[in-house]
């Protein structure tokens, strides 16, 4: 009903502004405002035609499960103390410098070793002061005699460790703040890689990796992405005192790979277990990840007639080589038990994992191994890092997949595995009810972006 009107509205924008990039920004803003989902002061877009970033607050009536906005807390820490009348000169904020420890910080504040030892004694149970990092803040408050009366160590914007002088020394307490949670939307098209597209859209590297993990059971982000692929993501952002301090979890996402559309929605089931499911209730978490490491590039695919690069003879290459820089984390592709973790002349550092009886995965030429034989591992757990040990011409991961002891092409063998967990009955009905609003939001913002891009290109 609203689409014809939006088309006319866009035509007006185009006639006034021509083919400038302003068309993209104004069209997107107008579509979102008319859709009734956000106010004009809630829309923010990149000036480049691609990608478009939109920050939004979603009305509680369509909020997804377990993502209720939290009210901002009152000021805390040294800032709150300095706001108290008559107490503006006794606090001193000390920013942690590179190479700092608490002793050096106390020295700059003119405090003695007795105060330092008393604070360390109070911190003995948590030992939080042993690991302080550059950029953090240690605030000290002195009494009229110049002794330390209180100290605050801000471990993060949300966590502060407080040490207060008592008759017996110092007592330690923890102060925790809750951030305000807002929802945000981003959409981008791939030109070179998923990571670069996410970066251009304003997403952190952590959130891009989380996006890849959500779809890691259906998309191999080393092999599958194509130029022109696109993604949409609805996720949480955290704010404290009106300032963004970080990103939260993904609420829903969509990835279009070579024309095929994949969707994922966060859902907490009746047992309290949280995961991501497709629109028809099939878990996005498969028995195995398609790529067992951070997505980079593949130097050699499955080939039973491959010339060995060092031995110079034709030897079966029963796996996939993922070329990556030394130190790149290598993940267990599925839950299982480590049956071998060692070193050999040909394989270098290697790890073997047995999964559910029939399946085994092998990881060769590692720089380091971080698991031991007999250890149980979870899917996505780091088991080592990429290296060039053994008979290897350069840093890469050689990955093998075996079924009943027979090597299989890991890129195709997973297609024959049993179907992932599927919601049914009341659980499926609950899932559909919980994601209906999110589906509408994701589709509305994605369509708005696509309309704006098409309009800008006309």
BATORVO-345998 format. One record per residue (C-alpha): residue in three letters; chain; x, y, z. Coordinates in Angstrom, 1 decimal. Layout:
BEGIN
> ala,A,X,Y,Z
...
This chain:
BEGIN
> unk,A,0.0,0.0,0.0
> unk,A,2.8,2.4,0.9
> unk,A,5.1,1.3,-1.9
> unk,A,3.6,3.4,-4.8
> unk,A,3.7,6.4,-2.6
> unk,A,7.3,5.8,-1.7
> unk,A,8.2,5.5,-5.4
> unk,A,6.5,8.8,-6.1
> unk,A,8.3,10.4,-3.2
> unk,A,11.6,9.1,-4.4
> unk,A,10.9,10.6,-7.9
> unk,A,10.5,14.0,-6.2
> unk,A,13.8,13.6,-4.4
> unk,A,15.5,12.6,-7.7
> unk,A,14.1,15.5,-9.7
> unk,A,15.3,18.0,-7.0
> unk,A,18.7,16.5,-6.3
> unk,A,19.6,14.7,-9.5
> unk,A,21.8,11.7,-9.2
> unk,A,23.8,12.9,-6.2
> unk,A,24.5,10.6,-3.3
> unk,A,22.0,12.7,-1.3
> unk,A,19.2,10.7,-3.1
> unk,A,20.4,7.5,-1.4
> unk,A,20.5,9.1,2.1
> unk,A,17.2,11.0,1.8
> unk,A,15.3,8.1,0.2
> unk,A,16.4,5.7,2.9
> unk,A,15.6,8.1,5.7
> unk,A,12.2,8.8,4.2
> unk,A,11.3,5.2,3.7
> unk,A,12.2,4.3,7.2
> unk,A,10.2,7.3,8.6
> unk,A,7.1,6.5,6.6
> unk,A,7.4,2.9,7.5
> unk,A,6.6,4.1,11.1
> unk,A,9.5,2.2,12.7
> unk,A,11.8,5.0,13.6
> unk,A,11.8,8.7,14.0
> unk,A,13.8,11.0,11.7
> unk,A,16.3,11.6,14.6
> unk,A,16.9,7.9,14.7
> unk,A,18.2,7.5,11.2
> unk,A,21.9,7.7,10.3
> unk,A,23.4,6.7,7.0
> unk,A,26.8,6.6,5.5
> unk,A,27.4,9.1,2.8
> unk,A,28.8,6.5,0.4
> unk,A,26.1,4.6,-1.6
> unk,A,27.3,1.3,-0.3
> unk,A,27.1,0.2,2.4
> unk,A,24.3,2.1,4.3
> unk,A,24.3,2.1,8.1
> unk,A,21.2,2.9,10.1
> unk,A,21.1,3.2,13.8
> unk,A,17.7,2.8,15.4
> unk,A,15.6,2.3,18.5
> unk,A,12.8,-0.2,18.0
> unk,A,9.5,0.2,19.8
> unk,A,9.0,-2.3,22.6
> unk,A,5.8,-3.6,20.8
> unk,A,8.0,-5.3,18.2
> unk,A,11.2,-6.0,20.3
> unk,A,12.6,-9.5,20.1
> unk,A,12.8,-11.9,23.0
> unk,A,15.3,-11.1,25.7
> unk,A,16.4,-7.8,24.3
> unk,A,14.5,-5.3,26.4
> unk,A,16.2,-1.9,26.7
> unk,A,17.7,-1.2,30.0
> unk,A,17.5,2.1,31.7
> unk,A,20.8,4.0,32.0
> unk,A,22.3,3.8,35.4
> unk,A,23.4,6.8,37.5
> unk,A,27.0,8.1,37.3
> unk,A,29.5,6.0,39.2
> unk,A,33.2,5.7,39.9
> unk,A,35.5,8.7,40.4
> unk,A,33.2,10.9,38.3
> unk,A,30.3,10.3,40.6
> unk,A,32.5,11.1,43.6
> unk,A,33.7,14.4,42.1
> unk,A,30.1,15.4,41.6
> unk,A,29.5,15.4,45.4
> unk,A,29.6,18.9,46.8
> unk,A,32.7,19.7,48.8
> unk,A,34.6,16.7,47.4
> unk,A,36.2,18.1,44.2
> unk,A,39.9,18.3,45.2
> unk,A,40.7,15.1,47.1
> unk,A,40.3,12.7,44.1
> unk,A,43.1,12.1,41.6
> unk,A,42.6,10.2,38.4
> unk,A,45.7,8.2,37.2
> unk,A,45.6,6.8,33.7
> unk,A,47.5,3.5,33.4
> unk,A,50.5,3.9,31.1
> unk,A,52.3,1.3,29.1
> unk,A,54.6,-0.7,31.5
> unk,A,52.7,0.5,34.6
> unk,A,52.0,-1.5,37.7
> unk,A,50.3,-0.4,40.9
> unk,A,53.5,0.4,42.6
> unk,A,54.5,2.9,39.9
> unk,A,51.0,4.5,40.0
> unk,A,51.1,4.8,43.8
> unk,A,54.6,6.4,43.5
> unk,A,53.2,9.1,41.1
> unk,A,50.4,9.7,43.6
> unk,A,52.9,10.2,46.5
> unk,A,51.5,7.2,48.4
> unk,A,53.7,4.9,50.5
> unk,A,54.3,1.2,50.4
> unk,A,52.1,0.5,53.5
> unk,A,49.0,1.7,51.6
> unk,A,50.0,-0.3,48.6
> unk,A,50.4,-3.5,50.6
> unk,A,47.1,-2.9,52.4
> unk,A,45.3,-2.6,49.1
> unk,A,46.9,-5.7,47.6
> unk,A,46.0,-7.7,50.7
> unk,A,42.3,-6.6,50.2
> unk,A,42.6,-7.7,46.6
> unk,A,44.1,-11.1,47.4
> unk,A,40.9,-13.1,46.6
> unk,A,40.4,-11.7,43.1
> unk,A,44.0,-10.5,42.2
> unk,A,42.4,-8.0,39.8
> unk,A,45.1,-5.4,40.3
> unk,A,47.8,-7.8,39.0
> unk,A,46.5,-7.3,35.5
> unk,A,46.0,-3.6,34.7
> unk,A,46.2,-2.4,31.2
> unk,A,47.1,0.9,29.5
> unk,A,44.1,3.2,29.1
> unk,A,42.4,2.1,32.3
> unk,A,41.9,4.5,35.2
> unk,A,43.0,4.2,38.8
> unk,A,41.5,6.9,41.0
> unk,A,42.8,7.7,44.5
> unk,A,41.3,9.8,47.3
> unk,A,43.5,11.1,50.1
> unk,A,42.4,12.1,53.6
> unk,A,43.6,15.3,55.4
> unk,A,46.8,13.5,56.5
> unk,A,47.7,12.6,53.0
> unk,A,46.9,8.9,53.5
> unk,A,44.9,6.8,51.0
> unk,A,41.3,6.6,52.1
> unk,A,39.7,5.2,49.0
> unk,A,40.8,3.8,45.6
> unk,A,38.7,3.0,42.5
> unk,A,40.0,0.8,39.7
> unk,A,37.9,1.0,36.6
> unk,A,38.4,-2.4,34.9
> unk,A,35.9,-1.4,32.2
> unk,A,33.2,1.2,31.8
> unk,A,30.8,-1.3,33.5
> unk,A,33.0,-2.7,36.2
> unk,A,34.8,-0.8,39.0
> unk,A,36.7,-2.3,41.9
> unk,A,36.4,-0.1,45.0
> unk,A,38.9,-0.2,48.0
> unk,A,37.8,1.6,51.1
> unk,A,39.9,2.1,54.3
> unk,A,38.5,0.6,57.5
> unk,A,39.9,0.1,61.0
> unk,A,41.3,-3.3,59.9
> unk,A,42.8,-2.1,56.6
> unk,A,41.0,-1.9,53.3
> unk,A,37.7,-3.6,52.2
> unk,A,37.1,-4.4,48.6
> unk,A,33.7,-4.2,46.8
> unk,A,32.6,-4.5,43.2
> unk,A,30.4,-1.9,41.5
> unk,A,28.7,-3.0,38.3
> unk,A,26.7,-0.8,36.0
> unk,A,24.1,-1.9,33.4
> unk,A,24.3,-0.3,29.9
> unk,A,21.4,1.0,27.9
> unk,A,20.8,-1.5,25.1
> unk,A,19.7,-0.1,21.7
> unk,A,19.2,-1.9,18.4
> unk,A,21.0,-1.1,15.3
> unk,A,20.8,-2.2,11.6
> unk,A,23.6,-2.4,9.0
> unk,A,23.5,-3.6,5.4
> unk,A,26.5,-4.0,3.0
> unk,A,27.5,-5.6,-0.2
> unk,A,30.8,-7.4,-0.7
> unk,A,33.4,-5.9,-3.0
> unk,A,36.4,-7.9,-1.9
> unk,A,35.7,-9.7,1.4
> unk,A,33.1,-10.1,4.2
> unk,A,35.6,-8.5,6.6
> unk,A,36.1,-5.4,4.5
> unk,A,32.4,-5.0,3.8
> unk,A,31.7,-5.2,7.6
> unk,A,34.4,-2.7,8.3
> unk,A,33.0,-0.3,5.7
> unk,A,29.5,-0.7,7.3
> unk,A,30.9,0.3,10.7
> unk,A,30.9,-3.1,12.3
> unk,A,33.7,-4.2,14.6
> unk,A,35.9,-7.2,13.7
> unk,A,34.3,-9.1,16.6
> unk,A,30.8,-8.7,15.2
> unk,A,31.9,-9.6,11.7
> unk,A,33.4,-12.9,13.1
> unk,A,30.2,-13.5,15.0
> unk,A,28.2,-13.0,11.8
> unk,A,30.4,-15.6,10.1
> unk,A,30.0,-18.0,13.1
> unk,A,26.2,-17.7,12.8
> unk,A,26.3,-18.8,9.2
> unk,A,29.3,-21.0,9.6
> unk,A,27.3,-24.2,9.2
> unk,A,25.8,-23.3,5.8
> unk,A,28.5,-21.0,4.3
> unk,A,32.2,-21.5,4.0
> unk,A,33.4,-17.9,4.3
> unk,A,36.8,-18.9,2.8
> unk,A,35.4,-20.4,-0.4
> unk,A,31.8,-19.3,-0.9
> unk,A,31.6,-15.4,-0.8
> unk,A,31.3,-13.7,-4.2
> unk,A,31.6,-10.0,-5.2
> unk,A,28.0,-8.7,-5.0
> unk,A,27.0,-10.9,-2.0
> unk,A,25.2,-8.8,0.6
> unk,A,24.2,-9.1,4.2
> unk,A,21.8,-7.4,6.6
> unk,A,22.3,-7.5,10.4
> unk,A,20.1,-6.4,13.3
> unk,A,22.1,-6.3,16.5
> unk,A,22.5,-4.7,19.9
> unk,A,24.6,-1.7,20.8
> unk,A,25.5,-0.7,24.3
> unk,A,25.4,2.8,25.6
> unk,A,26.5,4.4,28.9
> unk,A,25.6,8.0,29.8
> unk,A,24.6,8.5,26.1
> unk,A,27.9,7.3,24.7
> unk,A,28.4,4.0,22.8
> unk,A,30.7,1.7,24.6
> unk,A,30.4,-1.5,22.6
> unk,A,28.3,-3.9,20.6
> unk,A,26.1,-6.7,21.9
> unk,A,24.7,-9.8,20.3
> unk,A,23.2,-10.4,16.9
> unk,A,19.4,-10.4,17.0
> unk,A,18.8,-11.5,13.4
> unk,A,20.8,-11.5,10.2
> unk,A,20.5,-12.4,6.5
> unk,A,23.2,-13.3,4.0
> unk,A,22.7,-13.5,0.2
> unk,A,25.4,-15.7,-1.3
> unk,A,25.5,-16.0,-5.1
> unk,A,21.7,-15.3,-5.2
> unk,A,20.8,-17.7,-2.4
> unk,A,19.3,-16.2,0.7
> unk,A,20.1,-17.4,4.2
> unk,A,18.4,-16.0,7.3
> unk,A,19.1,-16.5,11.0
> unk,A,17.1,-15.4,14.1
> unk,A,18.1,-15.6,17.7
> unk,A,15.8,-17.6,19.9
> unk,A,15.8,-18.9,23.5
> unk,A,13.8,-22.1,23.8
> unk,A,11.7,-23.4,26.7
> unk,A,14.8,-24.9,28.4
> unk,A,16.6,-21.6,28.4
> unk,A,19.0,-22.6,25.6
> unk,A,19.8,-19.8,23.1
> unk,A,20.7,-20.3,19.5
> unk,A,20.1,-19.1,15.9
> unk,A,17.5,-20.7,13.7
> unk,A,16.4,-20.3,10.1
> unk,A,12.9,-19.0,9.5
> unk,A,11.5,-22.5,9.4
> unk,A,13.0,-23.4,12.8
> unk,A,16.1,-25.3,11.7
> unk,A,19.2,-24.7,13.8
> unk,A,22.0,-22.7,12.1
> unk,A,24.5,-24.7,14.3
> unk,A,25.4,-27.8,12.3
> unk,A,27.5,-30.8,13.4
> unk,A,30.5,-29.3,11.7
> unk,A,31.7,-25.8,10.6
> unk,A,32.4,-25.6,6.9
> unk,A,35.7,-23.7,7.5
> unk,A,37.7,-24.5,10.6
> unk,A,39.6,-21.2,10.9
> unk,A,39.2,-17.4,10.4
> unk,A,38.1,-17.0,6.8
> unk,A,41.1,-16.1,4.6
> unk,A,41.8,-17.7,1.3
> unk,A,42.3,-21.3,0.1
> unk,A,45.6,-22.2,-1.7
> unk,A,44.8,-25.8,-2.6
> unk,A,41.5,-27.6,-2.9
> unk,A,40.7,-31.3,-2.6
> unk,A,42.6,-33.2,-5.3
> unk,A,43.6,-36.9,-5.4
> unk,A,46.2,-36.3,-8.2
> unk,A,48.0,-33.4,-6.7
> unk,A,51.8,-32.9,-7.2
> unk,A,53.3,-32.7,-3.7
> unk,A,55.2,-29.3,-3.6
> unk,A,58.2,-30.6,-1.7
> unk,A,58.5,-34.3,-2.6
> unk,A,57.8,-33.5,-6.3
> unk,A,55.8,-36.7,-6.8
> unk,A,52.0,-37.2,-7.3
> unk,A,50.5,-37.9,-3.9
> unk,A,46.9,-37.9,-2.9
> unk,A,46.0,-34.6,-1.2
> unk,A,43.2,-35.8,1.0
> unk,A,42.0,-32.5,2.3
> unk,A,41.9,-28.7,1.9
> unk,A,44.8,-26.3,2.4
> unk,A,43.7,-23.0,3.9
> unk,A,46.5,-20.5,3.4
> unk,A,46.7,-18.0,6.3
> unk,A,49.3,-16.1,8.2
> unk,A,51.2,-17.8,11.1
> unk,A,49.3,-17.5,14.3
> unk,A,45.8,-17.5,12.8
> unk,A,43.5,-19.4,15.2
> unk,A,42.4,-22.9,14.1
> unk,A,39.1,-24.1,15.4
> unk,A,37.6,-27.5,16.2
> unk,A,35.1,-27.9,13.4
> unk,A,32.8,-29.9,15.6
> unk,A,32.4,-31.3,19.2
> unk,A,34.6,-34.2,19.9
> unk,A,37.6,-35.8,21.7
> unk,A,41.2,-35.2,20.9
> unk,A,42.7,-38.6,20.0
> unk,A,46.2,-37.3,19.0
> unk,A,48.2,-34.1,19.5
> unk,A,51.8,-34.3,18.6
> unk,A,54.6,-33.7,16.0
> unk,A,55.9,-35.7,13.0
> unk,A,58.4,-35.0,10.3
> unk,A,55.8,-34.8,7.5
> unk,A,52.8,-33.4,9.4
> unk,A,54.6,-31.1,11.7
> unk,A,52.4,-30.2,14.7
> unk,A,49.1,-31.9,14.3
> unk,A,45.8,-32.5,16.1
> unk,A,43.3,-35.3,15.4
> unk,A,39.7,-35.1,16.8
> unk,A,37.1,-38.0,16.9
> unk,A,33.5,-36.9,16.5
> unk,A,30.5,-39.1,17.3
> unk,A,32.2,-42.4,16.4
> unk,A,32.1,-42.2,12.6
> unk,A,33.7,-38.9,11.9
> unk,A,37.3,-37.7,12.4
> unk,A,39.0,-34.4,11.5
> unk,A,42.7,-33.7,11.2
> unk,A,44.6,-30.4,11.4
> unk,A,48.2,-30.4,10.2
> unk,A,51.3,-28.1,10.0
> unk,A,50.2,-26.1,13.1
> unk,A,52.5,-23.5,14.6
> unk,A,51.2,-24.3,18.1
> unk,A,48.9,-26.9,19.6
> unk,A,46.7,-25.8,22.5
> unk,A,44.9,-29.1,23.3
> unk,A,46.1,-32.5,24.6
> unk,A,45.2,-36.1,23.9
> unk,A,42.0,-37.1,25.7
> unk,A,40.7,-33.6,26.0
> unk,A,37.1,-32.9,25.0
> unk,A,36.6,-29.9,22.7
> unk,A,33.6,-27.9,21.6
> unk,A,32.9,-26.6,18.1
> unk,A,34.6,-23.3,17.5
> unk,A,37.2,-23.9,20.3
> unk,A,40.7,-22.9,19.4
> unk,A,42.9,-26.0,19.2
> unk,A,46.0,-24.4,17.7
> unk,A,47.4,-21.8,15.3
> unk,A,48.3,-21.9,11.7
> unk,A,52.0,-22.6,11.0
> unk,A,54.4,-24.1,8.5
> unk,A,55.8,-27.0,10.5
> unk,A,56.7,-30.4,8.9
> unk,A,56.8,-30.7,5.1
> unk,A,55.2,-27.3,4.3
> unk,A,56.2,-24.6,1.8
> unk,A,54.5,-21.8,3.7
> unk,A,52.1,-21.1,6.6
> unk,A,48.7,-22.9,6.0
> unk,A,46.3,-25.3,7.6
> unk,A,45.9,-28.7,6.0
> unk,A,42.4,-29.9,7.0
> unk,A,41.2,-33.5,6.5
> unk,A,37.7,-35.0,7.0
> unk,A,37.3,-38.8,7.5
> unk,A,34.1,-40.9,7.6
> unk,A,34.6,-44.5,8.9
> unk,A,38.3,-44.1,8.4
> unk,A,38.0,-43.1,4.8
> unk,A,39.1,-39.6,3.5
> unk,A,36.3,-37.5,2.2
> unk,A,36.2,-34.2,0.5
> unk,A,35.5,-31.9,3.5
> unk,A,33.8,-29.4,1.1
> unk,A,31.1,-31.9,0.1
> unk,A,31.0,-34.6,2.7
> unk,A,29.0,-32.4,5.1
> unk,A,26.1,-32.4,2.7
> unk,A,25.3,-36.0,3.6
> unk,A,25.2,-35.5,7.4
> unk,A,21.9,-35.8,9.3
> unk,A,19.7,-32.7,9.4
> unk,A,20.4,-30.3,12.2
> unk,A,18.0,-29.8,15.2
> unk,A,14.6,-28.6,14.1
> unk,A,12.0,-27.0,16.3
> unk,A,8.6,-28.6,16.3
> unk,A,5.2,-28.4,17.9
> unk,A,4.7,-25.8,20.6
> unk,A,8.4,-24.8,20.4
> unk,A,8.1,-24.0,16.8
> unk,A,4.9,-22.0,17.4
> unk,A,6.7,-20.0,20.1
> unk,A,9.7,-19.4,17.9
> unk,A,7.5,-18.1,15.1
> unk,A,5.6,-15.8,17.4
> unk,A,8.9,-14.5,18.9
> unk,A,10.6,-13.7,15.5
> unk,A,7.6,-12.3,13.6
> unk,A,8.4,-8.7,14.6
> unk,A,12.1,-9.1,14.0
> unk,A,11.4,-10.6,10.5
> unk,A,9.3,-7.5,9.7
> unk,A,12.0,-5.2,10.9
> unk,A,14.8,-7.0,9.0
> unk,A,12.8,-7.1,5.8
> unk,A,11.7,-3.5,6.0
> unk,A,15.1,-2.1,6.5
> unk,A,16.7,-4.3,3.9
> unk,A,14.0,-3.4,1.3
> unk,A,14.5,0.3,2.2
> unk,A,18.2,0.0,1.5
> unk,A,17.6,-1.8,-1.7
> unk,A,15.1,0.8,-2.9
> unk,A,17.5,3.6,-2.0
> unk,A,20.4,2.0,-3.9
> unk,A,18.2,1.3,-7.0
> unk,A,17.0,4.9,-6.9
> unk,A,20.5,6.3,-6.7
> unk,A,21.6,4.2,-9.6
> unk,A,18.8,5.4,-11.9
